[in-house]
Amino acid sequence: MLLLRKISLVQFKNYTAERFEFNKRITGITGRNGSGKTNLLDAIYYICFTKSYFTSSEAQNTQYQTNGFRLEAYMDKKGQEGKIVCTVKDGKKDISLNDEPYDRFSHHIGKYPAVMIAPDDAEIILGGSEERRKWLDALLCQLHPGYLDNLITYQKILQQRNSLLKTIATQGGNQDALLDVFDEQLVYHGTPVFEVRRDFLPSFIRQVQELYDYLAGQHEVVNIQYQCGLHEQPFNKLLASNRYKDMMMQRTTGGIHRDDLQFLLDDHAMKTSASQGQRKSFLFALKLAQFEVIRQHKKFPPLLLLDDVFEKLDRERVSRLISLVSGPTYGQVFITDTHAERLLDAFKENEDSFQLIKMR
Ligand SMILES: Nc1ncnc2c1ncn2[C@@H]1O[C@H](COP(=O)(O)OP(=O)(O)OP(=O)(O)O)[C@@H](O)[C@H]1O
């Protein structure tokens, strides 16, 4: 079992200095709008992923008029204590586990897995392909240790290749040899990313379907299609055949950075055809299936962070969700709501494992 025992937040968003202790499996967090419920979930997400769920800007995570923040958390993973400290000061970020600083933050990710379900998640369906890649990558890097390193290196090489393409366009000259080197590196780091994405989806979609049917209370066929140029040809061939076009466009037009996922409901694009309720059910199914694969892979349940679910789902779906997450396969759950009574009522059958935190 993975349990977050306590966390302290200093100058993190609206928290000047605050400590929270968690002694039950399920923690309800209540308080008025803007009182910091989501920010507390985000701090928990931060110590698991070394970054905020909501923003990549550390300035936005830092309390206004200050120059940094500090998060300190104590985790219990299968009986072993882990002290995680994240600090950002004057733009410099440090993360340590049990007082050992990390050289690369990517090495922390996956050690303390978590799944967040938040209102903005609709962007996974409605937004651009980047949103879907971000979601998939955040999941896969918790399962495959080398995945994130490959992805980071791939992005760096991609940037270098794109600036070389710009230089060629403005200054001319033959840079085929250097492009060959970049291509080789893109293939080396990009192909394993493609293979992990491709192999992951078929079994994942079965879990999404099961959860969708359960939450929606009816059967509708959902599907995820993985769109990638590497289905048709190996990466080196794709880059070679695109080279002329890339030089014209001054950017790399094919590769795993262009991948997308097509979400389907009864064979129609979810983005344009599904109702709001169907989209919400799908998103929850997607996130809970994510939870399930991580649980099976790690052999313990990740933390589950549920933000504002009462506002997002109708009563029936909420009660199915609550009975699911109260069940034995779930671990520590954090759930926010503006109404304390609604939380107490939802978990009244689990009151022995339920703790309520009230924000001031
Ligand atoms: N960098 C920051 N410095 C100080 N305060 C911040 C910062 N970023 C956000 N806040 C404040 O945090 C508050 C929002 O907190 P949060 O989103 O956690 O509220 P909430 O309790 O989840 O609200 P709701 O019920 O509306 O979802 C706002 O009052 C906002 O001004």
The ligand as a Tripos MOL2 file, in Angstrom:
@<TRIPOS>MOLECULE
LIG
   31    33     1     0     0
SMALL
NO_CHARGES

@<TRIPOS>ATOM
      1 N1          0.6470   31.7140   -6.9210 N.pl3     1 LIG1
      2 C1         -0.3480   31.9940   -6.0800 C.ar      1 LIG1
      3 N2         -0.1140   32.7450   -4.9640 N.ar      1 LIG1
      4 C2         -1.1200   33.0030   -4.0890 C.ar      1 LIG1
      5 N3         -2.3760   32.5630   -4.2310 N.ar      1 LIG1
      6 C3         -2.6400   31.8170   -5.3230 C.ar      1 LIG1
      7 C4         -1.6570   31.4870   -6.2830 C.ar      1 LIG1
      8 N4         -2.2320   30.7330   -7.2410 N.ar      1 LIG1
      9 C5         -3.5250   30.6010   -6.8880 C.ar      1 LIG1
     10 N5         -3.7870   31.2520   -5.7390 N.ar      1 LIG1
     11 C6         -5.0680   31.3480   -5.0610 C.3       1 LIG1
     12 O1         -5.5380   30.0540   -4.7470 O.3       1 LIG1
     13 C7         -6.9460   30.0980   -4.7280 C.3       1 LIG1
     14 C8         -7.5190   28.9760   -5.5450 C.3       1 LIG1
     15 O2         -7.2760   27.8250   -4.8580 O.3       1 LIG1
     16 P1         -7.9390   26.4600   -5.3180 P.3       1 LIG1
     17 O3         -8.0750   26.3970   -6.7930 O.co2     1 LIG1
     18 O4         -7.1630   25.3920   -4.6580 O.co2     1 LIG1
     19 O5         -9.3900   26.6170   -4.6710 O.3       1 LIG1
     20 P2        -10.5010   25.5370   -4.4450 P.3       1 LIG1
     21 O6        -10.7240   25.4520   -2.9760 O.co2     1 LIG1
     22 O7        -10.1720   24.2750   -5.1540 O.co2     1 LIG1
     23 O8        -11.7100   26.2660   -5.1300 O.3       1 LIG1
     24 P3        -12.9850   25.7190   -5.9250 P.3       1 LIG1
     25 O9        -13.9230   25.1670   -4.9030 O.co2     1 LIG1
     26 O10       -13.4930   26.9380   -6.5780 O.co2     1 LIG1
     27 O11       -12.4890   24.6750   -6.9060 O.co2     1 LIG1
     28 C9         -7.3950   31.4140   -5.3320 C.3       1 LIG1
     29 O12        -7.8670   32.2270   -4.2940 O.3       1 LIG1
     30 C10        -6.1360   31.9520   -5.9500 C.3       1 LIG1
     31 O13        -6.0950   33.3280   -5.9040 O.3       1 LIG1
@<TRIPOS>BOND
     1     1     2 1
     2     2     3 ar
     3     2     7 ar
     4     3     4 ar
     5     4     5 ar
     6     5     6 ar
     7     6     7 ar
     8     6    10 ar
     9     7     8 ar
    10     8     9 ar
    11     9    10 ar
    12    10    11 1
    13    11    12 1
    14    11    30 1
    15    12    13 1
    16    13    14 1
    17    13    28 1
    18    14    15 1
    19    15    16 1
    20    16    17 2
    21    16    18 1
    22    16    19 1
    23    19    20 1
    24    20    21 2
    25    20    22 1
    26    20    23 1
    27    23    24 1
    28    24    25 2
    29    24    26 1
    30    24    27 1
    31    28    29 1
    32    28    30 1
    33    30    31 1
@<TRIPOS>SUBSTRUCTURE
     1 LIG1         1 GROUP 0 **** ****
